[in-house]
Amino acid sequence: MTVADLAKVAHTSLKVMSAYNGKVLCHRFDSNTHKEIGEREVKSVWADLRVLDGVFGKQCTPLLCVYADGAPEAFKDHPF
């Protein structure tokens, strides 16, 4: 499954990280602006909460965290 496929069925925002080094690729995945990231294969998925300070106190929103294929970052660090 690719990140774009997961975003279609998820009803919350996606935070995408590289499976190679754990660096955040995007905080809120958008299939129109993050086409390259959307083509990557999903390696792992877990749920998290984002806590926000609102007018009426603290609020939390669901967040789906994803490790995506980290081959592009690995090739940058270790070119062949």
C-alpha angles and dihedrals in degrees: 000000000000127000090250091054091051092049090056093058098035116091094204139054122284127225107201123203133178114258089211101060106357095244116151111253094184134351095211115024116221116183092213098053100029101050095143092052091045091062093059122104118250113242102175139001133196138162126246139168128240112211116209132185106235134181092264096041134281119345130187130209127193118255129190113213119204135190107211129193108291099199095117091055091045092053090050091054096040111027116189 
